[in-house]
Amino acid sequence: MFDLLIKSNQTRKEHIVNMIMNKKPKTVGIYRLTMKTNSDNFRASAIQDIILYLKDNNVKVVIYEPTLNSEVFADCEVVKDFDEFKKISDVILANRQEKILDEVKDKVYTRDIYNRD
């Protein structure tokens, strides 16, 4: 059963990367590393695998994560200014839809179609 769960998670990550790659981005912005609202835990986040897959496809990845006190995460630039982040990102990958993303909704890829965590 555990093997099926791992395979399902892997398939989901690959699907997300394929959907993003279909948009032919040069730069993908990762909006928040945390998996849940009001969380600061991103150490075991599934997004880290997706970042690696995107980089394996020669896509530049930038990260917007205001809780991170570093300029680099997983060999990716951490952008602190949201206006700069949205300007340089061709596609923005978000775990959840948040109001701040409404102004760039044409760039956002999320599976959060119901605006839930």
Biopython code that builds the backbone (N, CA, C, O; Angstrom):
import numpy as np
from Bio.PDB.StructureBuilder import StructureBuilder

atoms = [
    (1, "MET", "N", (0.814, -1.197, 0.000)),
    (1, "MET", "CA", (0.000, 0.000, 0.000)),
    (1, "MET", "C", (0.862, 1.268, 0.000)),
    (1, "MET", "O", (0.562, 2.233, -0.703)),
    (2, "PHE", "N", (1.937, 1.251, 0.798)),
    (2, "PHE", "CA", (2.833, 2.403, 0.873)),
    (2, "PHE", "C", (3.479, 2.680, -0.479)),
    (2, "PHE", "O", (3.649, 3.838, -0.859)),
    (3, "ASP", "N", (3.843, 1.618, -1.211)),
    (3, "ASP", "CA", (4.443, 1.775, -2.538)),
    (3, "ASP", "C", (3.480, 2.460, -3.499)),
    (3, "ASP", "O", (3.900, 3.266, -4.330)),
    (4, "LEU", "N", (2.200, 2.146, -3.391)),
    (4, "LEU", "CA", (1.193, 2.779, -4.251)),
    (4, "LEU", "C", (1.071, 4.266, -3.939)),
    (4, "LEU", "O", (0.909, 5.084, -4.845)),
    (5, "LEU", "N", (1.148, 4.606, -2.685)),
    (5, "LEU", "CA", (1.083, 6.011, -2.292)),
    (5, "LEU", "C", (2.284, 6.782, -2.832)),
    (5, "LEU", "O", (2.134, 7.889, -3.350)),
    (6, "ILE", "N", (3.463, 6.202, -2.712)),
    (6, "ILE", "CA", (4.674, 6.845, -3.242)),
    (6, "ILE", "C", (4.560, 7.018, -4.751)),
    (6, "ILE", "O", (4.896, 8.079, -5.276)),
    (7, "LYS", "N", (4.094, 6.000, -5.451)),
    (7, "LYS", "CA", (3.939, 6.075, -6.909)),
    (7, "LYS", "C", (2.900, 7.130, -7.290)),
    (7, "LYS", "O", (3.094, 7.874, -8.251)),
    (8, "SER", "N", (1.810, 7.195, -6.549)),
    (8, "SER", "CA", (0.778, 8.196, -6.808)),
    (8, "SER", "C", (1.322, 9.609, -6.625)),
    (8, "SER", "O", (1.052, 10.489, -7.443)),
    (9, "ASN", "N", (2.082, 9.830, -5.562)),
    (9, "ASN", "CA", (2.678, 11.147, -5.328)),
    (9, "ASN", "C", (3.666, 11.499, -6.432)),
    (9, "ASN", "O", (3.713, 12.643, -6.882)),
    (10, "GLN", "N", (4.442, 10.536, -6.863)),
    (10, "GLN", "CA", (5.402, 10.751, -7.945)),
    (10, "GLN", "C", (4.681, 11.124, -9.240)),
    (10, "GLN", "O", (5.088, 12.050, -9.940)),
    (11, "THR", "N", (3.623, 10.405, -9.546)),
    (11, "THR", "CA", (2.832, 10.676, -10.753)),
    (11, "THR", "C", (2.238, 12.078, -10.710)),
    (11, "THR", "O", (2.227, 12.781, -11.720)),
    (12, "ARG", "N", (1.746, 12.487, -9.544)),
    (12, "ARG", "CA", (1.157, 13.818, -9.385)),
    (12, "ARG", "C", (2.215, 14.893, -9.633)),
    (12, "ARG", "O", (1.939, 15.879, -10.316)),
    (13, "LYS", "N", (3.411, 14.720, -9.094)),
    (13, "LYS", "CA", (4.484, 15.700, -9.299)),
    (13, "LYS", "C", (4.877, 15.780, -10.778)),
    (13, "LYS", "O", (5.070, 16.869, -11.318)),
    (14, "GLU", "N", (4.991, 14.637, -11.415)),
    (14, "GLU", "CA", (5.340, 14.615, -12.844)),
    (14, "GLU", "C", (4.256, 15.293, -13.674)),
    (14, "GLU", "O", (4.563, 15.997, -14.637)),
    (15, "HIS", "N", (3.001, 15.088, -13.313)),
    (15, "HIS", "CA", (1.899, 15.737, -14.033)),
    (15, "HIS", "C", (1.990, 17.262, -13.899)),
    (15, "HIS", "O", (1.819, 17.989, -14.878)),
    (16, "ILE", "N", (2.256, 17.729, -12.699)),
    (16, "ILE", "CA", (2.386, 19.169, -12.476)),
    (16, "ILE", "C", (3.509, 19.738, -13.335)),
    (16, "ILE", "O", (3.333, 20.771, -13.983)),
    (17, "VAL", "N", (4.650, 19.077, -13.345)),
    (17, "VAL", "CA", (5.782, 19.547, -14.148)),
    (17, "VAL", "C", (5.426, 19.528, -15.630)),
    (17, "VAL", "O", (5.752, 20.473, -16.348)),
    (18, "ASN", "N", (4.770, 18.482, -16.099)),
    (18, "ASN", "CA", (4.368, 18.410, -17.511)),
    (18, "ASN", "C", (3.415, 19.545, -17.879)),
    (18, "ASN", "O", (3.542, 20.143, -18.947)),
    (19, "MET", "N", (2.472, 19.838, -17.002)),
    (19, "MET", "CA", (1.526, 20.930, -17.280)),
    (19, "MET", "C", (2.253, 22.275, -17.369)),
    (19, "MET", "O", (1.938, 23.106, -18.221)),
    (20, "ILE", "N", (3.216, 22.475, -16.490)),
    (20, "ILE", "CA", (3.990, 23.716, -16.513)),
    (20, "ILE", "C", (4.871, 23.762, -17.758)),
    (20, "ILE", "O", (4.949, 24.800, -18.416)),
    (21, "MET", "N", (5.529, 22.666, -18.089)),
    (21, "MET", "CA", (6.412, 22.631, -19.256)),
    (21, "MET", "C", (5.641, 22.861, -20.552)),
    (21, "MET", "O", (6.209, 23.378, -21.514)),
    (22, "ASN", "N", (4.370, 22.491, -20.601)),
    (22, "ASN", "CA", (3.543, 22.750, -21.781)),
    (22, "ASN", "C", (3.399, 24.240, -22.064)),
    (22, "ASN", "O", (3.097, 24.631, -23.191)),
    (23, "LYS", "N", (3.611, 25.068, -21.055)),
    (23, "LYS", "CA", (3.522, 26.522, -21.212)),
    (23, "LYS", "C", (4.838, 27.121, -21.707)),
    (23, "LYS", "O", (4.920, 28.319, -21.979)),
    (24, "LYS", "N", (5.873, 26.270, -21.821)),
    (24, "LYS", "CA", (7.190, 26.657, -22.313)),
    (24, "LYS", "C", (7.795, 27.867, -21.576)),
    (24, "LYS", "O", (8.212, 28.837, -22.209)),
    (25, "PRO", "N", (7.837, 27.802, -20.261)),
    (25, "PRO", "CA", (8.400, 28.928, -19.501)),
    (25, "PRO", "C", (9.921, 28.926, -19.504)),
    (25, "PRO", "O", (10.559, 27.877, -19.585)),
    (26, "LYS", "N", (10.479, 30.111, -19.415)),
    (26, "LYS", "CA", (11.919, 30.237, -19.195)),
    (26, "LYS", "C", (12.192, 30.321, -17.699)),
    (26, "LYS", "O", (13.197, 29.809, -17.205)),
    (27, "THR", "N", (11.269, 30.983, -16.981)),
    (27, "THR", "CA", (11.406, 31.137, -15.535)),
    (27, "THR", "C", (10.092, 30.762, -14.862)),
    (27, "THR", "O", (9.026, 31.264, -15.219)),
    (28, "VAL", "N", (10.190, 29.874, -13.886)),
    (28, "VAL", "CA", (9.023, 29.497, -13.081)),
    (28, "VAL", "C", (9.235, 30.047, -11.684)),
    (28, "VAL", "O", (10.275, 29.833, -11.060)),
    (29, "GLY", "N", (8.236, 30.756, -11.213)),
    (29, "GLY", "CA", (8.266, 31.262, -9.850)),
    (29, "GLY", "C", (7.516, 30.309, -8.934)),
    (29, "GLY", "O", (6.404, 29.880, -9.241)),
    (30, "ILE", "N", (8.127, 29.987, -7.827)),
    (30, "ILE", "CA", (7.477, 29.158, -6.824)),
    (30, "ILE", "C", (6.941, 30.101, -5.758)),
    (30, "ILE", "O", (7.707, 30.748, -5.045)),
    (31, "TYR", "N", (5.617, 30.173, -5.654)),
    (31, "TYR", "CA", (4.992, 31.034, -4.661)),
    (31, "TYR", "C", (4.806, 30.244, -3.378)),
    (31, "TYR", "O", (3.880, 29.442, -3.257)),
    (32, "ARG", "N", (5.676, 30.473, -2.444)),
    (32, "ARG", "CA", (5.668, 29.872, -1.126)),
    (32, "ARG", "C", (6.099, 28.414, -1.161)),
    (32, "ARG", "O", (5.636, 27.636, -1.995)),
    (33, "LEU", "N", (6.964, 28.066, -0.273)),
    (33, "LEU", "CA", (7.460, 26.698, -0.119)),
    (33, "LEU", "C", (6.607, 25.903, 0.866)),
    (33, "LEU", "O", (6.623, 24.672, 0.862)),
    (34, "THR", "N", (5.880, 26.602, 1.691)),
    (34, "THR", "CA", (5.077, 25.942, 2.714)),
    (34, "THR", "C", (3.862, 25.263, 2.093)),
    (34, "THR", "O", (3.314, 25.727, 1.093)),
    (35, "MET", "N", (3.463, 24.178, 2.694)),
    (35, "MET", "CA", (2.339, 23.409, 2.168)),
    (35, "MET", "C", (0.993, 23.897, 2.693)),
    (35, "MET", "O", (-0.030, 23.706, 2.035)),
    (36, "LYS", "N", (0.979, 24.514, 3.851)),
    (36, "LYS", "CA", (-0.268, 24.954, 4.474)),
    (36, "LYS", "C", (-0.180, 26.424, 4.833)),
    (36, "LYS", "O", (0.905, 26.941, 5.099)),
    (37, "THR", "N", (-1.323, 27.096, 4.841)),
    (37, "THR", "CA", (-1.399, 28.488, 5.247)),
    (37, "THR", "C", (-0.896, 28.632, 6.680)),
    (37, "THR", "O", (-1.148, 27.771, 7.524)),
    (38, "ASN", "N", (-0.192, 29.712, 6.945)),
    (38, "ASN", "CA", (0.340, 30.040, 8.274)),
    (38, "ASN", "C", (1.341, 29.005, 8.796)),
    (38, "ASN", "O", (1.535, 28.883, 10.006)),
    (39, "SER", "N", (1.960, 28.276, 7.905)),
    (39, "SER", "CA", (2.977, 27.307, 8.296)),
    (39, "SER", "C", (4.340, 27.843, 7.891)),
    (39, "SER", "O", (4.458, 28.614, 6.939)),
    (40, "ASP", "N", (5.364, 27.429, 8.620)),
    (40, "ASP", "CA", (6.724, 27.773, 8.211)),
    (40, "ASP", "C", (7.540, 26.508, 7.967)),
    (40, "ASP", "O", (8.768, 26.559, 7.910)),
    (41, "ASN", "N", (6.861, 25.379, 7.823)),
    (41, "ASN", "CA", (7.534, 24.108, 7.603)),
    (41, "ASN", "C", (7.547, 23.778, 6.118)),
    (41, "ASN", "O", (6.513, 23.450, 5.537)),
    (42, "PHE", "N", (8.729, 23.868, 5.506)),
    (42, "PHE", "CA", (8.853, 23.503, 4.098)),
    (42, "PHE", "C", (10.003, 22.525, 3.873)),
    (42, "PHE", "O", (10.374, 22.251, 2.732)),
    (43, "ARG", "N", (10.560, 22.006, 4.950)),
    (43, "ARG", "CA", (11.707, 21.115, 4.818)),
    (43, "ARG", "C", (11.377, 19.840, 4.048)),
    (43, "ARG", "O", (12.214, 19.365, 3.280)),
    (44, "ALA", "N", (10.201, 19.279, 4.226)),
    (44, "ALA", "CA", (9.847, 18.023, 3.556)),
    (44, "ALA", "C", (8.783, 18.244, 2.488)),
    (44, "ALA", "O", (8.075, 17.312, 2.106)),
    (45, "SER", "N", (8.674, 19.453, 2.021)),
    (45, "SER", "CA", (7.637, 19.806, 1.068)),
    (45, "SER", "C", (7.838, 19.117, -0.284)),
    (45, "SER", "O", (8.961, 18.984, -0.770)),
    (46, "ALA", "N", (6.726, 18.683, -0.878)),
    (46, "ALA", "CA", (6.757, 18.050, -2.197)),
    (46, "ALA", "C", (7.262, 19.015, -3.271)),
    (46, "ALA", "O", (7.750, 18.582, -4.315)),
    (47, "ILE", "N", (7.148, 20.301, -3.022)),
    (47, "ILE", "CA", (7.575, 21.285, -4.009)),
    (47, "ILE", "C", (9.068, 21.164, -4.300)),
    (47, "ILE", "O", (9.517, 21.542, -5.382)),
    (48, "GLN", "N", (9.825, 20.650, -3.367)),
    (48, "GLN", "CA", (11.263, 20.521, -3.590)),
    (48, "GLN", "C", (11.572, 19.546, -4.722)),
    (48, "GLN", "O", (12.502, 19.774, -5.496)),
    (49, "ASP", "N", (10.808, 18.466, -4.829)),
    (49, "ASP", "CA", (10.986, 17.549, -5.957)),
    (49, "ASP", "C", (10.601, 18.221, -7.267)),
    (49, "ASP", "O", (11.270, 18.037, -8.284)),
    (50, "ILE", "N", (9.536, 18.990, -7.242)),
    (50, "ILE", "CA", (9.084, 19.687, -8.450)),
    (50, "ILE", "C", (10.146, 20.687, -8.905)),
    (50, "ILE", "O", (10.397, 20.826, -10.102)),
    (51, "ILE", "N", (10.761, 21.375, -7.962)),
    (51, "ILE", "CA", (11.855, 22.301, -8.302)),
    (51, "ILE", "C", (12.964, 21.551, -9.027)),
    (51, "ILE", "O", (13.469, 22.020, -10.047)),
    (52, "LEU", "N", (13.341, 20.402, -8.511)),
    (52, "LEU", "CA", (14.396, 19.610, -9.157)),
    (52, "LEU", "C", (13.999, 19.185, -10.564)),
    (52, "LEU", "O", (14.815, 19.257, -11.483)),
    (53, "TYR", "N", (12.766, 18.745, -10.745)),
    (53, "TYR", "CA", (12.295, 18.336, -12.072)),
    (53, "TYR", "C", (12.318, 19.511, -13.048)),
    (53, "TYR", "O", (12.716, 19.353, -14.202)),
    (54, "LEU", "N", (11.898, 20.676, -12.592)),
    (54, "LEU", "CA", (11.910, 21.859, -13.461)),
    (54, "LEU", "C", (13.343, 22.207, -13.858)),
    (54, "LEU", "O", (13.619, 22.500, -15.021)),
    (55, "LYS", "N", (14.246, 22.173, -12.888)),
    (55, "LYS", "CA", (15.645, 22.481, -13.180)),
    (55, "LYS", "C", (16.246, 21.434, -14.128)),
    (55, "LYS", "O", (17.079, 21.768, -14.970)),
    (56, "ASP", "N", (15.828, 20.180, -13.994)),
    (56, "ASP", "CA", (16.285, 19.131, -14.914)),
    (56, "ASP", "C", (15.816, 19.404, -16.345)),
    (56, "ASP", "O", (16.411, 18.918, -17.306)),
    (57, "ASN", "N", (14.731, 20.196, -16.475)),
    (57, "ASN", "CA", (14.216, 20.581, -17.787)),
    (57, "ASN", "C", (14.751, 21.939, -18.234)),
    (57, "ASN", "O", (14.192, 22.576, -19.126)),
    (58, "ASN", "N", (15.848, 22.372, -17.596)),
    (58, "ASN", "CA", (16.519, 23.626, -17.952)),
    (58, "ASN", "C", (15.649, 24.865, -17.797)),
    (58, "ASN", "O", (15.744, 25.810, -18.581)),
    (59, "VAL", "N", (14.808, 24.846, -16.785)),
    (59, "VAL", "CA", (13.971, 26.001, -16.474)),
    (59, "VAL", "C", (14.588, 26.699, -15.270)),
    (59, "VAL", "O", (14.960, 26.054, -14.289)),
    (60, "LYS", "N", (14.692, 28.018, -15.351)),
    (60, "LYS", "CA", (15.153, 28.795, -14.202)),
    (60, "LYS", "C", (14.009, 28.828, -13.184)),
    (60, "LYS", "O", (12.851, 29.042, -13.544)),
    (61, "VAL", "N", (14.345, 28.618, -11.929)),
    (61, "VAL", "CA", (13.353, 28.630, -10.862)),
    (61, "VAL", "C", (13.726, 29.719, -9.865)),
    (61, "VAL", "O", (14.864, 29.791, -9.402)),
    (62, "VAL", "N", (12.745, 30.569, -9.540)),
    (62, "VAL", "CA", (12.911, 31.575, -8.492)),
    (62, "VAL", "C", (11.833, 31.312, -7.447)),
    (62, "VAL", "O", (10.782, 30.749, -7.753)),
    (63, "ILE", "N", (12.100, 31.717, -6.235)),
    (63, "ILE", "CA", (11.209, 31.409, -5.120)),
    (63, "ILE", "C", (10.807, 32.690, -4.401)),
    (63, "ILE", "O", (11.641, 33.545, -4.105)),
    (64, "TYR", "N", (9.508, 32.802, -4.127)),
    (64, "TYR", "CA", (9.009, 33.864, -3.258)),
    (64, "TYR", "C", (8.564, 33.203, -1.955)),
    (64, "TYR", "O", (7.539, 32.523, -1.906)),
    (65, "GLU", "N", (9.338, 33.410, -0.923)),
    (65, "GLU", "CA", (9.025, 32.846, 0.392)),
    (65, "GLU", "C", (9.468, 33.837, 1.460)),
    (65, "GLU", "O", (10.630, 33.843, 1.865)),
    (66, "PRO", "N", (8.530, 34.685, 1.922)),
    (66, "PRO", "CA", (8.903, 35.736, 2.869)),
    (66, "PRO", "C", (9.409, 35.229, 4.217)),
    (66, "PRO", "O", (10.071, 35.980, 4.934)),
    (67, "THR", "N", (9.122, 33.986, 4.583)),
    (67, "THR", "CA", (9.588, 33.475, 5.877)),
    (67, "THR", "C", (11.013, 32.951, 5.818)),
    (67, "THR", "O", (11.583, 32.589, 6.848)),
    (68, "LEU", "N", (11.589, 32.906, 4.634)),
    (68, "LEU", "CA", (12.932, 32.357, 4.465)),
    (68, "LEU", "C", (13.975, 33.459, 4.625)),
    (68, "LEU", "O", (13.892, 34.500, 3.972)),
    (69, "ASN", "N", (14.941, 33.232, 5.480)),
    (69, "ASN", "CA", (15.992, 34.223, 5.743)),
    (69, "ASN", "C", (17.256, 33.896, 4.961)),
    (69, "ASN", "O", (18.355, 33.883, 5.515)),
    (70, "SER", "N", (17.092, 33.636, 3.677)),
    (70, "SER", "CA", (18.227, 33.289, 2.837)),
    (70, "SER", "C", (17.995, 33.864, 1.446)),
    (70, "SER", "O", (16.854, 34.108, 1.052)),
    (71, "GLU", "N", (19.064, 34.078, 0.712)),
    (71, "GLU", "CA", (18.947, 34.578, -0.658)),
    (71, "GLU", "C", (18.892, 33.448, -1.673)),
    (71, "GLU", "O", (18.600, 33.673, -2.847)),
    (72, "VAL", "N", (19.175, 32.222, -1.214)),
    (72, "VAL", "CA", (19.186, 31.053, -2.087)),
    (72, "VAL", "C", (18.557, 29.882, -1.340)),
    (72, "VAL", "O", (18.782, 29.696, -0.145)),
    (73, "PHE", "N", (17.767, 29.097, -2.065)),
    (73, "PHE", "CA", (17.207, 27.862, -1.524)),
    (73, "PHE", "C", (17.213, 26.836, -2.655)),
    (73, "PHE", "O", (16.704, 27.103, -3.744)),
    (74, "ALA", "N", (17.784, 25.676, -2.396)),
    (74, "ALA", "CA", (17.854, 24.594, -3.394)),
    (74, "ALA", "C", (18.475, 25.101, -4.695)),
    (74, "ALA", "O", (18.024, 24.751, -5.786)),
    (75, "ASP", "N", (19.497, 25.914, -4.569)),
    (75, "ASP", "CA", (20.197, 26.481, -5.724)),
    (75, "ASP", "C", (19.321, 27.419, -6.557)),
    (75, "ASP", "O", (19.591, 27.635, -7.738)),
    (76, "CYS", "N", (18.288, 27.968, -5.953)),
    (76, "CYS", "CA", (17.379, 28.903, -6.636)),
    (76, "CYS", "C", (17.403, 30.242, -5.908)),
    (76, "CYS", "O", (17.511, 30.301, -4.683)),
    (77, "GLU", "N", (17.299, 31.305, -6.681)),
    (77, "GLU", "CA", (17.247, 32.647, -6.103)),
    (77, "GLU", "C", (15.945, 32.820, -5.318)),
    (77, "GLU", "O", (14.873, 32.438, -5.786)),
    (78, "VAL", "N", (16.052, 33.392, -4.133)),
    (78, "VAL", "CA", (14.884, 33.745, -3.334)),
    (78, "VAL", "C", (14.629, 35.230, -3.547)),
    (78, "VAL", "O", (15.476, 36.069, -3.241)),
    (79, "VAL", "N", (13.454, 35.539, -4.074)),
    (79, "VAL", "CA", (13.072, 36.922, -4.373)),
    (79, "VAL", "C", (12.168, 37.408, -3.247)),
    (79, "VAL", "O", (11.125, 36.808, -2.985)),
    (80, "LYS", "N", (12.557, 38.480, -2.587)),
    (80, "LYS", "CA", (11.794, 38.995, -1.440)),
    (80, "LYS", "C", (10.690, 39.971, -1.851)),
    (80, "LYS", "O", (9.718, 40.156, -1.118)),
    (81, "ASP", "N", (10.840, 40.587, -3.010)),
    (81, "ASP", "CA", (9.887, 41.597, -3.474)),
    (81, "ASP", "C", (8.852, 40.937, -4.388)),
    (81, "ASP", "O", (9.203, 40.423, -5.450)),
    (82, "PHE", "N", (7.588, 40.947, -3.983)),
    (82, "PHE", "CA", (6.560, 40.263, -4.757)),
    (82, "PHE", "C", (6.390, 40.881, -6.146)),
    (82, "PHE", "O", (6.161, 40.156, -7.114)),
    (83, "ASP", "N", (6.496, 42.196, -6.260)),
    (83, "ASP", "CA", (6.367, 42.838, -7.575)),
    (83, "ASP", "C", (7.457, 42.349, -8.534)),
    (83, "ASP", "O", (7.187, 42.090, -9.707)),
    (84, "GLU", "N", (8.669, 42.227, -8.038)),
    (84, "GLU", "CA", (9.767, 41.709, -8.855)),
    (84, "GLU", "C", (9.518, 40.244, -9.210)),
    (84, "GLU", "O", (9.733, 39.833, -10.350)),
    (85, "PHE", "N", (9.069, 39.462, -8.240)),
    (85, "PHE", "CA", (8.780, 38.045, -8.444)),
    (85, "PHE", "C", (7.758, 37.838, -9.554)),
    (85, "PHE", "O", (7.967, 37.015, -10.446)),
    (86, "LYS", "N", (6.670, 38.567, -9.505)),
    (86, "LYS", "CA", (5.625, 38.373, -10.523)),
    (86, "LYS", "C", (6.088, 38.865, -11.897)),
    (86, "LYS", "O", (5.643, 38.352, -12.924)),
    (87, "LYS", "N", (6.972, 39.849, -11.916)),
    (87, "LYS", "CA", (7.472, 40.371, -13.188)),
    (87, "LYS", "C", (8.406, 39.373, -13.879)),
    (87, "LYS", "O", (8.338, 39.210, -15.098)),
    (88, "ILE", "N", (9.271, 38.708, -13.119)),
    (88, "ILE", "CA", (10.263, 37.833, -13.736)),
    (88, "ILE", "C", (9.770, 36.404, -13.961)),
    (88, "ILE", "O", (10.436, 35.623, -14.641)),
    (89, "SER", "N", (8.617, 36.057, -13.403)),
    (89, "SER", "CA", (8.088, 34.691, -13.526)),
    (89, "SER", "C", (7.160, 34.573, -14.730)),
    (89, "SER", "O", (6.194, 35.325, -14.857)),
    (90, "ASP", "N", (7.465, 33.614, -15.619)),
    (90, "ASP", "CA", (6.572, 33.336, -16.745)),
    (90, "ASP", "C", (5.362, 32.533, -16.274)),
    (90, "ASP", "O", (4.241, 32.743, -16.739)),
    (91, "VAL", "N", (5.605, 31.618, -15.354)),
    (91, "VAL", "CA", (4.562, 30.808, -14.722)),
    (91, "VAL", "C", (4.827, 30.871, -13.225)),
    (91, "VAL", "O", (5.976, 30.828, -12.784)),
    (92, "ILE", "N", (3.750, 30.973, -12.447)),
    (92, "ILE", "CA", (3.870, 30.960, -10.996)),
    (92, "ILE", "C", (3.161, 29.721, -10.480)),
    (92, "ILE", "O", (1.957, 29.553, -10.672)),
    (93, "LEU", "N", (3.913, 28.865, -9.829)),
    (93, "LEU", "CA", (3.363, 27.648, -9.246)),
    (93, "LEU", "C", (3.012, 27.926, -7.793)),
    (93, "LEU", "O", (3.863, 28.315, -6.993)),
    (94, "ALA", "N", (1.733, 27.717, -7.466)),
    (94, "ALA", "CA", (1.265, 27.987, -6.108)),
    (94, "ALA", "C", (0.528, 26.764, -5.571)),
    (94, "ALA", "O", (-0.318, 26.188, -6.255)),
    (95, "ASN", "N", (0.853, 26.380, -4.363)),
    (95, "ASN", "CA", (0.166, 25.268, -3.719)),
    (95, "ASN", "C", (-1.285, 25.625, -3.437)),
    (95, "ASN", "O", (-2.168, 24.769, -3.458)),
    (96, "ARG", "N", (-1.511, 26.903, -3.175)),
    (96, "ARG", "CA", (-2.870, 27.363, -2.897)),
    (96, "ARG", "C", (-3.078, 28.742, -3.532)),
    (96, "ARG", "O", (-2.140, 29.526, -3.677)),
    (97, "GLN", "N", (-4.300, 29.009, -3.897)),
    (97, "GLN", "CA", (-4.659, 30.308, -4.466)),
    (97, "GLN", "C", (-4.848, 31.294, -3.322)),
    (97, "GLN", "O", (-5.589, 31.021, -2.378)),
    (98, "GLU", "N", (-4.189, 32.420, -3.406)),
    (98, "GLU", "CA", (-4.338, 33.469, -2.398)),
    (98, "GLU", "C", (-4.664, 34.770, -3.105)),
    (98, "GLU", "O", (-4.356, 34.947, -4.284)),
    (99, "LYS", "N", (-5.284, 35.670, -2.379)),
    (99, "LYS", "CA", (-5.737, 36.941, -2.948)),
    (99, "LYS", "C", (-4.605, 37.703, -3.648)),
    (99, "LYS", "O", (-4.837, 38.320, -4.688)),
    (100, "ILE", "N", (-3.401, 37.673, -3.104)),
    (100, "ILE", "CA", (-2.263, 38.393, -3.681)),
    (100, "ILE", "C", (-1.977, 37.928, -5.118)),
    (100, "ILE", "O", (-1.398, 38.677, -5.906)),
    (101, "LEU", "N", (-2.377, 36.711, -5.457)),
    (101, "LEU", "CA", (-2.120, 36.157, -6.793)),
    (101, "LEU", "C", (-3.188, 36.543, -7.818)),
    (101, "LEU", "O", (-3.017, 36.300, -9.012)),
    (102, "ASP", "N", (-4.285, 37.142, -7.357)),
    (102, "ASP", "CA", (-5.382, 37.495, -8.272)),
    (102, "ASP", "C", (-4.913, 38.373, -9.431)),
    (102, "ASP", "O", (-5.388, 38.217, -10.556)),
    (103, "GLU", "N", (-3.990, 39.289, -9.167)),
    (103, "GLU", "CA", (-3.544, 40.215, -10.210)),
    (103, "GLU", "C", (-2.671, 39.544, -11.275)),
    (103, "GLU", "O", (-2.430, 40.123, -12.334)),
    (104, "VAL", "N", (-2.199, 38.329, -10.997)),
    (104, "VAL", "CA", (-1.379, 37.595, -11.971)),
    (104, "VAL", "C", (-1.988, 36.215, -12.245)),
    (104, "VAL", "O", (-1.269, 35.270, -12.568)),
    (105, "LYS", "N", (-3.297, 36.106, -12.116)),
    (105, "LYS", "CA", (-3.951, 34.795, -12.228)),
    (105, "LYS", "C", (-3.707, 34.123, -13.577)),
    (105, "LYS", "O", (-3.799, 32.900, -13.677)),
    (106, "ASP", "N", (-3.398, 34.905, -14.620)),
    (106, "ASP", "CA", (-3.099, 34.312, -15.923)),
    (106, "ASP", "C", (-1.753, 33.589, -15.928)),
    (106, "ASP", "O", (-1.494, 32.780, -16.820)),
    (107, "LYS", "N", (-0.900, 33.866, -14.953)),
    (107, "LYS", "CA", (0.407, 33.202, -14.846)),
    (107, "LYS", "C", (0.393, 32.038, -13.859)),
    (107, "LYS", "O", (1.327, 31.236, -13.844)),
    (108, "VAL", "N", (-0.645, 31.931, -13.038)),
    (108, "VAL", "CA", (-0.647, 30.993, -11.916)),
    (108, "VAL", "C", (-1.085, 29.595, -12.353)),
    (108, "VAL", "O", (-2.086, 29.414, -13.046)),
    (109, "TYR", "N", (-0.286, 28.610, -11.915)),
    (109, "TYR", "CA", (-0.686, 27.208, -12.027)),
    (109, "TYR", "C", (-0.876, 26.699, -10.603)),
    (109, "TYR", "O", (0.056, 26.707, -9.799)),
    (110, "THR", "N", (-2.074, 26.264, -10.308)),
    (110, "THR", "CA", (-2.380, 25.694, -9.005)),
    (110, "THR", "C", (-3.441, 24.631, -9.181)),
    (110, "THR", "O", (-4.249, 24.687, -10.108)),
    (111, "ARG", "N", (-3.433, 23.672, -8.293)),
    (111, "ARG", "CA", (-4.484, 22.654, -8.286)),
    (111, "ARG", "C", (-5.534, 23.000, -7.251)),
    (111, "ARG", "O", (-6.456, 22.218, -7.016)),
    (112, "ASP", "N", (-5.406, 24.163, -6.627)),
    (112, "ASP", "CA", (-6.325, 24.643, -5.589)),
    (112, "ASP", "C", (-7.509, 25.349, -6.250)),
    (112, "ASP", "O", (-7.620, 26.574, -6.184)),
    (113, "ILE", "N", (-8.377, 24.592, -6.875)),
    (113, "ILE", "CA", (-9.483, 25.205, -7.613)),
    (113, "ILE", "C", (-10.621, 25.637, -6.687)),
    (113, "ILE", "O", (-11.504, 26.390, -7.095)),
    (114, "TYR", "N", (-10.597, 25.157, -5.438)),
    (114, "TYR", "CA", (-11.649, 25.514, -4.491)),
    (114, "TYR", "C", (-11.180, 26.495, -3.421)),
    (114, "TYR", "O", (-11.912, 26.782, -2.473)),
    (115, "ASN", "N", (-9.958, 27.009, -3.572)),
    (115, "ASN", "CA", (-9.384, 27.951, -2.605)),
    (115, "ASN", "C", (-9.374, 27.388, -1.185)),
    (115, "ASN", "O", (-9.741, 28.066, -0.226)),
    (116, "ARG", "N", (-8.947, 26.135, -1.079)),
    (116, "ARG", "CA", (-8.845, 25.482, 0.229)),
    (116, "ARG", "C", (-7.419, 25.027, 0.437)),
    (116, "ARG", "O", (-6.689, 24.796, -0.527)),
    (117, "ASP", "N", (-7.022, 24.897, 1.680)),
    (117, "ASP", "CA", (-5.714, 24.344, 2.032)),
    (117, "ASP", "C", (-5.720, 22.853, 1.899)),
    (117, "ASP", "O", (-4.704, 22.206, 2.153)),
]
sb = StructureBuilder()
sb.init_structure("model")
sb.init_model(0)
sb.init_chain("A")
sb.init_seg("    ")
for serial, (resi, resn, name, xyz) in enumerate(atoms, 1):
    if name == "N":
        sb.init_residue(resn, " ", resi, " ")
    sb.init_atom(name, np.array(xyz, "f"), 0.0, 1.0, " ", f" {name:<3s}", serial, name[0])
structure = sb.get_structure()
